[in-house]
Amino acid sequence: MFKEGGTGAGVRSISPKDNMGAGACIGNACRGLPDGEKVRIEVVD
């Protein structure tokens, strides 16, 4: 679904529960977008 990477990209492990919650949140936010639509996800602390 998403292409990852870019300057400063990083990966770290998260719990399966957090992963499911994040996936549901992103899925809901993307609902209704046409196939191939580009989005930017910014993670801030």
C-alpha positions as CSV (number, residue, x, y, z in Angstrom):
1,M,0.0,0.0,0.0
2,F,2.8,2.4,0.9
3,K,6.2,3.1,-0.5
4,E,8.6,3.7,2.4
5,G,11.9,5.5,2.6
6,G,13.3,8.9,2.0
7,T,15.7,11.1,3.8
8,G,15.8,10.4,7.5
9,A,13.6,7.3,7.3
10,G,13.9,4.9,10.2
11,V,12.4,1.6,11.4
12,R,11.7,0.3,14.9
13,S,9.7,-2.5,16.3
14,I,6.3,-1.8,17.8
15,S,3.8,-4.2,19.5
16,P,1.3,-6.0,17.3
17,K,-1.5,-4.2,19.2
18,D,-0.1,-0.8,18.3
19,N,0.5,-1.9,14.7
20,M,-3.2,-3.0,14.3
21,G,-4.3,0.3,15.8
22,A,-2.1,2.4,13.6
23,G,-3.2,0.4,10.5
24,A,-6.9,0.9,11.3
25,C,-6.2,4.7,11.8
26,I,-4.4,5.0,8.5
27,G,-7.0,2.8,6.7
28,N,-9.8,5.0,7.9
29,A,-8.0,8.2,6.9
30,C,-7.4,6.8,3.4
31,R,-11.0,5.5,2.9
32,G,-12.5,7.2,-0.1
33,L,-9.3,8.2,-1.7
34,P,-9.0,7.0,-5.3
35,D,-6.5,4.2,-6.2
36,G,-3.0,5.6,-6.8
37,E,-3.6,8.7,-4.7
38,K,-0.4,10.1,-3.1
39,V,-0.4,10.9,0.6
40,R,2.3,12.1,3.0
41,I,2.3,10.8,6.5
42,E,4.3,12.9,9.0
43,V,5.0,11.4,12.4
44,V,5.6,14.0,15.1
45,D,6.3,13.6,18.8
